[in-house]
């Protein structure tokens, strides 16, 4: 499946919003999950590959010219207009997806598969806990937008600074705590400490924690050990890992997840 860039908007210094249309979006089958994602394929600069392409087209390509897979959350799907909105975290010229998003212009094409997803705020809990960083903001925003009036949510998000914050809208009663790396002497512990020191609302709650691997793991340990959260019933997963490229993180992620799972026993 592929689609074309319709508009490009710089939301913050590190986030670019791209609205896709046309292409194969008539066949896009939206997920009801609020962490719905697509598996995109980014063609490196200089590659002769043209979107849309088939698997057979890749066989004759040198490895450096083959598309790089990246997973991105669906920020919004407009079923009437058949428009797909994706928010990209972009840091300079690092990586493939962020650089593509920063250089994108109307008419550019993106190939992808999906969507898939697994989380949506539960209707059977008293409130909702959502924790993450820039990479989790699209799912967090979509999740709280799905809540009805009268619902309660507590949100914790770490970003570089105030200029990286985004408006988070909801009909629910939502408490948002923004944390800023650039003004902290220990930015890597900001998220876990904020959650650990928070006074949670009364009652049962569901959990969505996604973002940088070390930060997610620290929050997870606290929730399991101190808040009696059932890991099997929570949506907790790392999207990326500090100091690792996407390729390097993909190589070690399975082992990392196995190690993280053993934290249950430690907790």
Residue, then its C-alpha position, 0 to 999 in steps of 0.5 A: x500500500x502507498x499514499x502521497x504527501x498532501x501537506x507538511x506541517x512543523x508542529x515543534x522543533x522536533x516533530x513534523x506532521x504529514x497528511x497522506x492522501x490518494x494512492x491506495x488509501x481507498x483500501x485502508x482498513x482503520x484499526x480501532x486501537x488508539x496506538x494503531x501503527x503502520x509499517x512504513x518503508x523509507x527509500x534511502x536517498x540515491x536509491x533507484x527504487x520508486x514507490x510503489x514497488x514490489x518485493x521482487x524489485x528489491x532483489x537486484x538492489x544493493x543493501x544500501x539502496x533497499x528501503x528501511x522499515x520503520x513503525x509509526x503511530x497513526x495520529x489520525x484517520x479521516x475516513x470521510x476524506x480518506x486522509x492519514x495523519x502521521x506525526x514524525x519525530x525528527x532530529x536533524x539529519x539523523x535516521x531515515x524516517x525523520x529526514x524523509x519527513x523533513x524533506x517531504x513535499x506534496x506529491x512525495x510517496x510513502x509505501x507501508x503496510x498495516x495498520x495494526x495496534x493493540x491498545x485502547x483505553x479500557x471502559x472497565x477501569x476508573x481512570x487511565x495512566x499514559x506515560x511516554x516521550x515524543x515518540x509516544x505523543x501521537x498514541x497518547x493524544x489519540x488515546x485521550x481524544x477517544x475518552x468520553x466526558x467524565x473519564x479521568x486520565x493522568x498523562x506524563x510526557x518528557x520532551x526537550x523543553x516547553x517549545x516541544x509541548x503539544x496541545x492535548x485535547x480531550x472531552x475527559x478530565x485529563x491531568x498532563x504533567x510535562x517534563x523538560x530534559x533541557x532544564x534537568x540535571x538528570x533527564x534520564x530519570x525524570x519520567x520514572x521519578x515523576x510517576x513514582x512521586x505522583x499521587x494516583x487517583x483512587x480506583x482501578x486504572x489501565x496503563x500505557x507506557x511507551x518511549x525510550x527503553x531505559x525510561x520505560x523499563x524504570x517506569x515499569x519496575x515502579x508500577x509492578x513493584x509499588x503500584x501492583x500493576x499486572x504486567x500482562x494487562x498493561x501496554x508497556x513497550x520501548x520504541x527506541x533506545x538512547x545512543x542506539x541507531x534504529x538498526x542497532x536497537x532492532x538487533x538487541x530489542x528481543x534480548x532487552x525485552x526478555x531481560x525486562x520481562x524478568x523484572x517481574x520476578x525482581x519486583 
